[in-house]
Amino acid sequence: MNNQSPGKKSKQQQNHEERLVLMDKFTGTNNAYYRREFARLGDSTSFIWSFNFIAFLLGPIWFGMRGLWKWGLPFVIVETFAVIQIVRNVLGDFSQSYAQRIESIEGTINLRERQLQVAIEKGSEKVAAIESWITSLKNEISNIHREIQVQEDLAIWFALLGLAVLLLAKFVQGTIANRLLEKRFSQWLSDRSIKSGVKTSNIILSVLFVCFIFSIGVIHYGFGASIIDLRQFPTNPAYRLEAINFIVSFFEWLTSSSSSIFYGISQTIRIFLDYLEVLFVNTPWPIVASFIILLTGLTAGIKGAVFAALSLLFMGVFEFWEKAMTTLALLGTAACISISIGVPLGVFSARRERFYNFISPIMDFMQTMPSFVFMIPVIALFSVGKPAAIIITMIFGGTPVVRLTVLGMRGVPESIREAAIAFGANKWYLLSKVDLPLAAPSIFAGINQTVMLSLAMVVVASLIGAKGLGEDVLEALQYANVGQGILAGFAILFCAMILNRIIQGKNN
């Protein structure tokens, strides 16, 4: 036992020395100081006081030098606010910020005084009213001057407040600096991609960024337009006009050169939509209601069937039946096309990283662009009507099924796929019997999200000619008809909940 003790001690000493070398490599500067502080912080499970004076002095610059920008940026904002308060209340001219307002009021007073002279000469009855206006405007100027005086009297206190905030922020930065750096060192030991050391580029970037924010903030808020007006971006209105003309010319060329393509897409969508409208709208309501209730019962159980029956009863009693069926036809067309394109596209993209990286920005654009914005080019290409509404609905709701299909396919364990290949499975068998069944929960979640997002476009689609429940909601908004809007909103909600239960089944 005693013979092994020196060996163990030697091994521990070696590990300790290797850790110190790594620590020096990570910190880059002040190695002895950080060795001591990291040892104190790492050996204790309770709170240990540690203060970094360099971080206290440099503030956000220190955090930027160390690559701790997620902490440095909030402190930049706090310190900029504090510095602005100090400079503005010590060196700033409060009357300058009110000068334009006073000048405008004085111009109005001059106008009213000329009107008063004319009214006196003509013996008008408006003399008293004009005099009252002039008195009111002069009182407003007096109030502004009093406000300026109050701010000048309180300036020293606001400056002291700014100084207190600045010192407090620096104290907090000095207190948490070593703890954050020690935590980052622990992460760096297992992940060497984390930035370490103090690089010259980080120092230059941190200094320039912090000084730039401080100087711009002080110039703008402390001195306003007396030095430079930073409220308006320096540009030329001609740029905007040229861009507008280019976009208009592009869409004119696109519609004239490809009108047959857009007409063909519209007609294809209209054929599918007409078929669903015949199925939902023209079919006798008992058949449609029975089918929906039975389908909900088979997928979501007896409770789901009862809920579907009560929801359909609500739509029928309050005369929403035909519009609800029209909405389901519109939604069904958009969702079916989105799903029939999205699932194969997701399956194709799951094993092709480059292709998925190519379509990801396109899907990001489709999801983040406001619906009212991409409505404009769709109307320009397809005119108003139900086909355009379906295309807008597909753009807004078609991406989740692609993303979640890719996620589900990539989540299939490689060990299972390798075992299937080892037993002689070909690509089709691997796809149909292994990948798709295991990815099915994620795919169905994507289908559910696509259907729900498509239904969320009901009201927006009604703006460009789509009929259905969205038309009632839009009309209620236009005429402030609260009752109609709430009833139509409940009808849309019930449609969504029925579809959600049918798609998700007994998981709900």
C-alpha positions, 0 to 999 in steps of 0.5 A, spaced: 500 500 500 505 504 501 509 502 495 503 505 491 502 511 494 508 515 491 505 513 484 498 515 485 501 522 488 506 522 482 500 521 477 496 526 481 501 531 481 502 530 473 494 531 472 495 538 476 501 540 472 497 539 466 491 542 468 495 548 470 498 548 463 491 548 460 489 554 464 495 558 462 493 557 455 486 558 456 487 565 460 493 567 456 495 573 461 495 574 468 497 566 469 498 566 476 492 570 478 487 566 474 491 560 477 489 562 484 482 565 483 480 558 479 483 554 484 479 558 489 472 558 485 473 550 483 475 547 490 469 550 493 461 548 492 459 555 496 459 562 494 467 565 494 468 572 493 472 574 487 473 580 484 477 582 477 479 589 478 481 589 470 474 587 468 472 593 473 476 598 469 475 595 462 467 593 463 464 590 457 471 591 453 474 585 458 468 581 456 469 582 449 476 581 449 474 574 453 469 572 448 463 573 453 459 577 448 452 575 451 454 578 458 458 584 455 453 586 450 448 588 456 453 591 460 454 596 454 447 598 454 447 599 461 454 603 461 452 607 455 445 609 459 449 611 465 455 615 461 449 619 457 446 621 463 452 623 466 454 627 460 447 630 458 446 632 465 453 636 466 454 638 459 448 638 455 443 644 453 436 642 455 433 648 452 436 646 445 431 639 445 425 644 446 428 649 441 424 646 435 418 646 439 418 653 442 419 655 435 413 652 432 409 655 437 412 662 436 410 661 429 403 659 431 403 665 435 405 670 430 400 667 425 394 668 430 396 675 432 396 677 424 389 674 424 387 678 431 389 684 427 385 683 421 379 680 426 379 687 430 379 691 424 373 688 421 370 687 428 369 680 428 366 676 433 372 671 433 376 676 437 375 673 444 377 666 441 383 668 437 386 672 444 384 666 448 388 661 443 394 666 443 394 666 451 394 659 451 400 658 446 404 663 450 402 659 457 404 653 453 411 656 452 411 658 459 410 651 461 416 649 457 421 654 460 418 652 467 420 644 465 427 646 462 428 650 469 426 643 473 430 639 468 436 644 470 435 644 477 435 636 477 440 635 472 446 634 478 441 628 481 440 625 474 448 625 473 449 622 480 444 617 478 448 615 472 454 615 476 451 610 481 449 606 475 456 606 472 459 604 478 454 599 480 455 596 473 462 596 473 462 593 480 457 587 478 462 586 472 468 585 476 464 580 481 462 576 476 468 576 471 472 570 474 466 566 476 464 566 468 471 565 466 472 559 470 466 556 468 468 557 461 474 554 462 471 548 464 467 548 458 473 549 454 476 543 457 471 538 453 470 543 447 476 546 444 472 550 439 470 555 445 475 561 444 481 561 449 486 566 450 486 574 449 487 575 441 489 582 438 483 582 434 478 581 440 481 587 443 481 591 437 474 589 436 472 590 443 475 597 444 472 599 437 465 597 438 464 599 445 467 606 444 463 607 438 457 605 442 459 610 447 461 616 442 454 615 438 450 615 444 453 621 447 453 625 441 446 623 440 442 624 447 447 628 450 448 634 444 442 632 439 443 635 433 448 641 435 453 636 432 450 631 427 443 629 426 443 621 427 436 620 427 435 620 419 439 614 415 443 618 410 440 616 403 437 618 397 430 618 396 431 616 388 434 609 391 427 607 393 423 610 387 428 606 383 427 599 387 420 600 386 420 601 379 424 595 378 420 591 382 414 593 378 417 592 371 420 585 373 412 583 375 410 586 369 415 582 365 413 575 369 406 576 368 406 577 361 412 572 359 409 566 364 401 567 364 400 561 361 404 557 367 400 561 372 394 560 369 395 553 369 397 552 376 390 556 378 386 552 374 389 545 377 388 548 384 381 550 382 379 543 379 381 540 386 378 545 390 371 545 386 371 537 387 372 538 395 367 544 395 362 539 391 364 533 397 363 538 403 358 543 401 353 540 396 353 533 399 347 533 404 349 535 411 347 529 415 352 525 410 358 530 411 356 530 419 356 523 420 362 522 416 366 527 420 363 524 427 365 517 425 372 519 423 373 523 429 370 517 433 375 512 430 381 516 431 380 520 437 375 515 441 368 516 443 369 523 447 372 526 440 366 523 437 361 527 442 365 533 441 365 533 434 358 532 434 357 538 439 361 542 434 357 541 428 351 542 432 354 549 433 355 551 426 349 548 424 344 552 429 348 559 428 348 558 420 355 557 419 354 550 416 355 552 409 361 557 410 364 552 415 364 547 409 367 552 404 373 553 409 374 546 410 374 545 402 379 551 402 383 548 408 383 541 405 386 543 398 391 547 401 393 542 406 393 536 401 397 540 396 402 542 402 402 535 405 403 531 398 409 536 396 412 537 403 412 529 406 416 527 399 420 533 399 422 532 407 424 525 405 428 527 400 432 532 404 433 528 410 439 524 407 441 530 402 445 535 407 446 540 401 439 540 398 436 541 405 441 547 406 439 550 400 432 550 401 432 552 409 433 559 407 427 559 403 423 556 408 425 561 413 423 566 408 416 563 407 415 562 415 418 569 417 415 574 412 408 577 414 402 574 410 400 581 408 407 582 405 407 575 400 400 576 399 402 582 394 406 578 389 401 572 389 395 577 387 400 580 382 401 573 379 395 569 380 390 575 381 385 575 387 380 569 388 380 562 391 387 559 388 391 565 390 388 564 397 390 557 397 397 559 395 398 564 400 396 559 405 401 554 402 406 558 403 405 560 410 403 553 413 407 548 408 414 549 411 413 545 418 411 538 415 418 539 411 422 540 417 419 535 422 419 530 416 426 531 416 427 531 423 423 524 424 427 521 418 434 523 421 432 521 428 431 514 426 437 510 429 443 508 425 443 501 428 436 499 426 438 501 419 444 498 419 441 492 421 436 492 416 441 493 411 445 487 414 439 482 413 438 484 405 433 490 405 433 494 399 432 502 399 425 501 398 424 496 404 428 501 408 424 507 407 417 504 407 418 499 413 424 502 417 425 510 416 417 512 415 414 507 421 419 510 426 419 517 423 411 517 423 410 521 430 414 526 427 411 526 420 404 526 423 406 532 428 408 536 422 402 534 418 398 537 424 402 543 424 401 544 417 393 544 418 393 548 424 397 554 420 393 553 414 387 554 418 390 560 421 390 563 415 382 563 414 381 570 416 387 573 411 385 569 405 378 572 406 381 579 404 383 576 397 376 573 395 376 566 399 369 565 402 368 561 408 368 563 416 374 568 415 369 572 411 364 573 417 370 575 422 373 580 417 366 583 416 365 583 424 372 587 424 370 592 419 363 594 422 365 592 430 360 587 430 362 583 437 357 578 437 358 576 430 366 576 430 366 571 437 361 566 434 365 566 427 371 565 431 368 559 435 366 556 429 373 556 426 376 554 433 371 548 433 374 546 426 381 546 428 379 542 434 376 537 430 381 536 425 386 536 430 383 530 434 382 527 427 390 527 425 393 526 432 388 521 434 388 518 441 394 521 443 390 527 445 
